[in-house]
C-alpha cells in the first residue's frame, strides 16, 4: 500500500483525496494593514471603517457559497463533507467568521429589498426602522482581521427583518438543541425524523389566518392514533407566496419517535384533519443539530419578494407577535444534566466562552496582536470578516 500524501494549509492537515474539497470553499485571504495617525473621530472611511486601522486589502478569491451538503451545523464545520481533516479550534472559528461574512452580505441585500418595498407602498416609518437595523456595528478586532464581540447599534424587531430573525433563530437553536440531546441521552432508542406538513393554498385566506389554521390542524393531528409514536418535537412555520395561489403555509418540524410513522398513514391522517390537504413528508435524520437547523430556519420567506404587493406587505407587518414556532411532548420541563456538553464540542465551546471576556487592549486569542474597538457599517463589517489573515497564528 502506497503512503498517503498530506498537505498543510493554515494549520489544517489534509489527505490528498480531500484537499480539493476544502479548496472549493475555503478562502486564504491576506489583508494588509499599515500604521496610521488618523483619529477615532475622523469621518467613516469609504468601506465602513472608522478606525486607526486602514482598510484591509481586497480578497483575491471570493468566498463561494456552497450547496447544502457543505453547510455547517451550529456554524461550525461538523457538517462539512470532508474526510480526514484535522481542524483546530482556531481554524473552526475562522471558517465560521468567513461564513458570517457571506451570510451578513445576503441579509443586507434582503434588508435593502424589504426597505425599498416598504417605501414603495408608503410604510415610511417602518422603512426607516428597517434601514437602521444592524446598519452599523462595533467590534473588537486585531490587525489580522480576527473579530470578536460584534454588536449592532440598533435592532428594529420587525417580523420580516432578516437580521432580527437570524438572531432569534440562533437563540432558539441554543435553547432547543440541549433539550433534544438530553431526550436522546435519556432514551437512545428514539428515532429522529424531519417532517413537513402543508395545507392547500387559498387566495382569499390572509397570511395570519393561514398560520393559525395550520397550528390548529397540527394540534388536532397530535390527538390522532398515528401520532402515538411521537414523544416530542419542535417546528416552525414557513410561508411562501405566489400571485395566482396566495400564501402557502407549511410546517417543518423535527420529531422524536418511538417507532417510525409511515408516510401514507401520516398523509391519510393529515387529510382527515385538514379536510383535503394530503401533501406531507417524513424522513429520518442522523444528526439532530442538522434537523433542528432545518426546522428553525423557517419563519416565513416569500418565494419572490419582488412579486409582493401592498396587501402582502401589510399582512407581513400584521404578523408581529404571532408565534411561528411550536414545541410539544417531552421537551417541556426537561431537566438538562450538568455533563450534557460531553455530547458537544467542549473544546470549541470553552474557546467561545473565553472570548466573551475580551476587552480593548487584550491580546487576540488567535494571533496575540492587540485588540481595538472599531466602528463598521454593515457592508464594511462583512468585507472585513471576509478578508481575515487565516495563516496568522500566535501562541495558544
C-alpha positions as CSV (number, residue, x, y, z in Angstrom):
1,X,0.0,0.0,0.0
2,X,1.5,3.4,-1.0
3,X,1.9,6.1,1.6
4,X,-0.7,8.8,1.8
5,X,0.3,12.3,0.8
6,X,-0.7,15.0,3.2
7,X,-0.8,18.8,2.8
8,X,-0.9,21.5,5.5
9,X,-2.7,24.8,4.8
10,X,-3.1,27.3,7.6
11,X,-2.8,24.7,10.3
12,X,-5.2,22.3,8.6
13,X,-3.9,18.8,7.6
14,X,-5.4,17.2,4.5
15,X,-5.1,13.9,2.8
16,X,-4.6,14.4,-1.0
17,X,-8.0,13.0,-1.8
18,X,-9.8,15.6,0.4
19,X,-7.7,18.7,-0.4
20,X,-9.7,19.7,-3.5
21,X,-12.9,19.7,-1.5
22,X,-11.5,22.1,1.0
23,X,-10.1,24.4,-1.6
24,X,-13.5,24.6,-3.2
25,X,-14.9,26.8,-0.4
26,X,-12.0,28.0,1.8
27,X,-10.5,31.4,1.4
28,X,-7.0,32.0,2.4
29,X,-7.1,35.8,2.0
30,X,-4.3,38.1,3.1
31,X,-5.1,41.5,4.5
32,X,-2.5,44.3,4.7
33,X,-2.6,46.9,7.5
34,X,-0.3,49.9,7.9
35,X,0.4,52.3,10.8
36,X,-1.8,55.4,10.7
37,X,-2.1,58.5,12.8
38,X,-5.8,59.0,12.0
39,X,-8.0,59.7,15.0
40,X,-11.0,57.7,16.0
41,X,-13.1,60.8,15.5
42,X,-12.2,61.0,11.8
43,X,-15.1,60.5,9.3
44,X,-16.0,56.9,8.4
45,X,-13.9,55.5,5.6
46,X,-15.4,54.5,2.3
47,X,-15.7,50.8,3.1
48,X,-17.2,51.4,6.5
49,X,-14.2,51.6,8.8
50,X,-13.9,54.4,11.4
51,X,-10.6,53.4,13.0
52,X,-6.9,54.0,13.3
53,X,-6.5,50.8,11.2
54,X,-6.6,51.3,7.4
55,X,-9.0,49.2,5.4
56,X,-7.9,45.6,4.6
57,X,-6.8,44.7,1.1
58,X,-9.5,43.3,-1.2
59,X,-9.5,39.4,-1.0
60,X,-8.1,37.8,-4.1
61,X,-10.6,35.0,-4.0
62,X,-14.2,35.4,-3.2
63,X,-15.8,33.1,-0.7
64,X,-18.1,30.9,-2.8
65,X,-21.5,29.9,-1.4
66,X,-21.8,26.1,-1.2
67,X,-24.6,23.7,-1.6
68,X,-26.5,22.3,1.5
69,X,-24.2,19.3,1.7
70,X,-21.4,21.6,2.8
71,X,-23.4,23.7,5.2
72,X,-22.2,24.0,8.7
73,X,-24.0,22.6,11.8
74,X,-24.2,25.2,14.6
75,X,-22.0,27.4,12.4
76,X,-19.0,25.1,12.9
77,X,-17.6,22.6,10.4
78,X,-19.3,19.5,11.9
79,X,-21.4,19.1,8.7
80,X,-18.6,19.6,6.1
81,X,-18.5,16.7,3.6
82,X,-14.7,16.4,4.0
83,X,-12.9,13.3,5.3
84,X,-9.7,13.1,7.4
85,X,-9.5,16.8,8.1
86,X,-7.9,17.9,11.4
87,X,-9.3,21.3,12.4
88,X,-8.0,23.1,15.4
89,X,-10.3,25.4,17.5
90,X,-8.9,28.5,15.8
91,X,-9.4,27.1,12.3
92,X,-13.1,26.4,13.1
93,X,-13.6,29.9,14.5
94,X,-12.0,31.5,11.4
95,X,-14.1,29.4,9.0
96,X,-17.2,30.5,11.0
97,X,-16.0,34.1,10.5
98,X,-15.8,33.6,6.8
99,X,-19.3,32.2,6.7
100,X,-20.6,35.1,8.7
101,X,-19.2,37.4,6.0
102,X,-21.3,35.6,3.4
103,X,-24.4,35.5,5.4
104,X,-24.2,39.1,6.6
105,X,-23.9,40.2,2.9
106,X,-27.0,38.2,2.0
107,X,-29.0,39.6,4.9
108,X,-28.0,43.2,3.9
109,X,-29.3,42.7,0.4
110,X,-32.6,41.2,1.7
111,X,-33.0,44.1,4.2
112,X,-32.4,46.7,1.4
113,X,-35.1,45.0,-0.8
114,X,-37.6,44.9,2.1
115,X,-36.9,48.6,2.8
116,X,-37.5,49.5,-0.8
117,X,-40.8,47.7,-0.8
118,X,-41.9,49.5,2.4
119,X,-41.1,52.9,0.9
120,X,-42.8,51.9,-2.3
121,X,-46.1,51.3,-0.5
122,X,-45.9,54.2,1.9
123,X,-44.7,52.5,5.1
124,X,-42.1,55.2,5.6
125,X,-41.6,54.9,9.4
126,X,-41.1,51.1,9.2
127,X,-38.7,51.6,6.3
128,X,-36.6,54.0,8.4
129,X,-36.5,51.5,11.3
130,X,-35.5,48.7,9.0
131,X,-32.8,50.8,7.3
132,X,-31.2,51.4,10.7
133,X,-31.3,47.8,11.9
134,X,-27.8,46.3,12.1
135,X,-26.6,49.1,9.7
136,X,-23.6,49.8,12.0
137,X,-21.5,47.5,14.2
138,X,-18.9,47.9,16.9
139,X,-16.5,45.1,17.3
140,X,-13.2,44.1,18.9
141,X,-10.7,43.3,16.1
142,X,-7.0,42.8,15.7
143,X,-4.7,43.9,12.8
144,X,-5.1,40.4,11.2
145,X,-8.8,40.7,10.9
146,X,-9.9,38.4,13.7
147,X,-13.2,39.7,15.1
148,X,-15.0,39.3,18.5
149,X,-17.9,40.9,20.2
150,X,-19.7,42.4,17.2
151,X,-22.7,44.4,18.5
152,X,-25.1,46.3,16.2
153,X,-26.1,49.8,17.4
154,X,-29.8,49.3,16.7
155,X,-32.4,46.5,16.2
156,X,-35.8,47.1,14.7
157,X,-37.5,43.8,15.9
158,X,-39.8,43.9,12.8
159,X,-41.3,40.4,11.9
160,X,-39.8,40.4,8.4
161,X,-36.3,41.7,9.3
162,X,-33.7,39.2,8.2
163,X,-31.1,40.4,10.8
164,X,-33.5,40.2,13.8
165,X,-34.9,36.9,12.7
166,X,-31.3,35.4,12.3
167,X,-30.6,36.4,15.9
168,X,-33.9,34.9,17.1
169,X,-33.3,31.6,15.3
170,X,-29.8,31.3,16.8
171,X,-31.2,31.8,20.3
172,X,-33.9,29.2,19.6
173,X,-31.3,26.7,18.5
174,X,-29.2,27.3,21.6
175,X,-32.3,26.8,23.8
176,X,-33.7,23.8,21.9
177,X,-30.7,21.7,21.0
178,X,-29.8,20.8,24.6
179,X,-33.3,19.5,25.2
180,X,-33.1,17.3,22.2
181,X,-29.7,16.0,23.2
182,X,-31.0,15.3,26.7
183,X,-34.1,13.5,25.4
184,X,-31.9,11.2,23.2
185,X,-29.5,10.6,26.1
186,X,-32.4,9.6,28.3
187,X,-33.7,7.2,25.6
188,X,-31.1,6.3,22.9
189,X,-33.7,4.1,21.1
190,X,-35.6,7.2,19.9
191,X,-35.8,7.8,16.2
192,X,-35.1,11.4,14.9
193,X,-37.3,12.4,11.9
194,X,-37.8,15.6,9.9
195,X,-41.4,16.2,9.0
196,X,-43.1,18.7,6.6
197,X,-46.9,19.4,6.6
198,X,-48.7,21.6,4.1
199,X,-52.2,23.0,3.7
200,X,-53.8,23.9,0.4
201,X,-53.2,27.4,-0.7
202,X,-56.2,29.8,-0.7
203,X,-56.0,33.1,-2.4
204,X,-58.8,34.5,-0.2
205,X,-57.0,33.5,3.1
206,X,-54.8,36.0,4.9
207,X,-51.3,35.3,6.0
208,X,-52.1,35.3,9.7
209,X,-55.3,33.1,9.2
210,X,-53.3,30.6,7.2
211,X,-50.7,30.3,10.1
212,X,-53.5,30.0,12.7
213,X,-55.2,27.3,10.7
214,X,-52.0,25.3,10.3
215,X,-51.3,25.5,14.0
216,X,-54.8,24.3,14.8
217,X,-54.7,21.5,12.4
218,X,-51.3,20.4,13.7
219,X,-52.7,20.4,17.3
220,X,-55.6,18.2,16.1
221,X,-53.1,15.8,14.3
222,X,-51.3,15.3,17.6
223,X,-54.5,13.8,19.0
224,X,-54.7,11.1,16.3
225,X,-53.7,7.5,16.7
226,X,-50.9,7.9,14.0
227,X,-49.2,10.4,16.3
228,X,-48.9,8.0,19.3
229,X,-45.3,7.1,18.4
230,X,-44.2,10.7,18.6
231,X,-42.9,11.6,22.1
232,X,-41.9,15.2,21.4
233,X,-40.6,17.7,18.9
234,X,-40.1,21.3,17.7
235,X,-41.1,23.0,14.5
236,X,-41.6,26.4,12.7
237,X,-44.0,27.6,10.0
238,X,-42.8,28.8,6.6
239,X,-45.0,30.9,4.3
240,X,-44.3,31.3,0.6
241,X,-46.3,33.4,-1.8
242,X,-47.4,33.1,-5.4
243,X,-49.6,35.6,-7.1
244,X,-52.1,33.1,-8.5
245,X,-52.5,30.9,-5.4
246,X,-51.8,33.3,-2.5
247,X,-49.9,32.4,0.7
248,X,-48.8,28.8,1.1
249,X,-48.1,27.9,4.7
250,X,-46.2,24.7,5.7
251,X,-44.8,23.4,8.9
252,X,-41.2,22.0,9.2
253,X,-40.6,20.1,12.4
254,X,-38.0,17.7,13.9
255,X,-39.6,14.8,15.8
256,X,-38.6,12.2,18.4
257,X,-40.3,8.9,17.6
258,X,-40.6,5.6,19.4
259,X,-41.4,4.0,16.0
260,X,-41.3,5.4,12.5
261,X,-44.5,6.8,11.1
262,X,-45.2,5.6,7.6
263,X,-45.8,8.5,5.2
264,X,-49.0,7.0,3.8
265,X,-50.5,6.8,7.3
266,X,-49.4,10.3,8.1
267,X,-50.8,11.6,4.8
268,X,-54.2,10.0,5.5
269,X,-54.4,11.4,9.0
270,X,-53.4,14.9,7.8
271,X,-56.0,14.7,5.0
272,X,-58.7,13.9,7.6
273,X,-57.7,16.7,9.9
274,X,-57.3,19.4,7.3
275,X,-60.3,18.5,5.1
276,X,-58.4,17.8,1.9
277,X,-54.6,18.5,2.3
278,X,-52.6,15.3,1.7
279,X,-49.1,16.6,1.0
280,X,-46.7,15.6,3.7
281,X,-43.1,14.4,4.0
282,X,-41.3,12.5,6.8
283,X,-37.8,11.1,6.8
284,X,-35.2,10.1,9.3
285,X,-32.2,12.2,10.1
286,X,-28.9,11.1,11.6
287,X,-27.8,14.5,13.1
288,X,-30.1,16.2,15.5
289,X,-28.3,19.6,15.0
290,X,-28.8,19.5,11.2
291,X,-32.5,18.7,11.6
292,X,-33.0,21.5,14.1
293,X,-31.3,24.0,11.8
294,X,-33.7,23.0,9.0
295,X,-36.7,23.3,11.3
296,X,-35.7,26.6,12.9
297,X,-34.5,28.5,9.8
298,X,-38.1,28.9,8.5
299,X,-40.1,31.9,9.9
300,X,-41.7,32.8,6.6
301,X,-39.7,33.6,3.5
302,X,-41.7,34.7,0.4
303,X,-40.7,32.9,-2.8
304,X,-40.0,36.2,-4.6
305,X,-40.1,39.5,-2.7
306,X,-40.3,41.4,-6.0
307,X,-43.8,39.9,-6.5
308,X,-45.2,41.1,-3.2
309,X,-47.8,43.8,-3.4
310,X,-49.0,46.3,-0.8
311,X,-51.6,43.9,0.6
312,X,-48.9,41.2,1.3
313,X,-46.6,43.7,2.9
314,X,-49.4,44.9,5.2
315,X,-50.1,41.3,6.1
316,X,-46.5,40.7,7.0
317,X,-46.5,43.7,9.2
318,X,-49.6,42.4,11.0
319,X,-47.7,39.2,11.8
320,X,-45.8,41.0,14.6
321,X,-46.3,39.0,17.8
322,X,-47.7,35.9,16.0
323,X,-45.9,32.7,17.2
324,X,-44.5,30.7,14.3
325,X,-42.8,28.1,16.4
326,X,-44.4,25.0,18.0
327,X,-42.9,22.6,20.6
328,X,-44.6,19.7,22.3
329,X,-44.1,16.5,24.2
330,X,-41.0,15.6,26.3
331,X,-39.3,18.9,25.5
332,X,-41.5,20.7,28.1
333,X,-39.9,20.8,31.6
334,X,-37.0,18.6,30.7
335,X,-34.1,18.8,33.2
336,X,-30.7,19.2,31.5
337,X,-27.8,17.2,33.0
338,X,-24.7,19.2,34.0
339,X,-22.5,16.9,32.0
340,X,-24.5,17.2,28.8
341,X,-21.9,19.1,26.9
342,X,-20.0,15.9,26.7
343,X,-22.2,15.4,23.6
344,X,-21.0,18.7,22.1
345,X,-17.6,20.1,21.1
346,X,-16.4,21.1,24.6
347,X,-13.1,22.5,23.4
348,X,-14.7,24.8,20.9
349,X,-17.4,25.9,23.4
350,X,-14.7,26.7,26.0
351,X,-12.9,28.8,23.4
352,X,-16.0,30.8,22.6
353,X,-16.7,31.4,26.4
354,X,-13.2,32.7,26.9
355,X,-13.6,35.2,24.1
356,X,-16.6,36.8,25.9
357,X,-14.4,38.4,28.5
358,X,-12.0,40.1,26.0
359,X,-11.6,43.9,26.3
360,X,-9.8,46.7,24.4
361,X,-6.0,46.2,24.6
362,X,-6.2,42.5,25.3
363,X,-4.2,40.1,23.1
364,X,-6.1,38.4,20.3
365,X,-6.5,34.8,21.3
366,X,-5.6,33.7,17.7
367,X,-2.6,35.8,16.8
368,X,-1.7,37.6,20.0
369,X,-1.8,41.1,18.5
370,X,-3.6,43.9,20.3
371,X,-7.4,44.2,20.1
372,X,-9.0,47.5,19.3
373,X,-12.7,48.7,19.3
374,X,-13.7,49.5,15.8
375,X,-16.8,51.0,14.2
376,X,-18.2,49.5,11.0
377,X,-21.0,49.9,8.6
378,X,-22.8,46.6,7.8
379,X,-21.2,46.4,4.4
380,X,-17.8,47.3,5.8
381,X,-18.0,44.6,8.5
382,X,-19.0,41.9,6.0
383,X,-15.9,42.9,3.9
384,X,-13.7,42.8,7.0
385,X,-14.9,39.3,8.0
386,X,-14.2,38.1,4.5
387,X,-10.6,39.4,4.4
388,X,-9.1,37.8,7.5
389,X,-5.5,36.5,7.6
390,X,-6.1,32.8,8.1
391,X,-2.4,31.9,8.2
392,X,-1.5,34.2,11.1
393,X,-1.1,32.3,14.3
394,X,0.3,33.2,17.8
395,X,0.9,31.2,20.9
396,X,-2.3,29.4,22.1
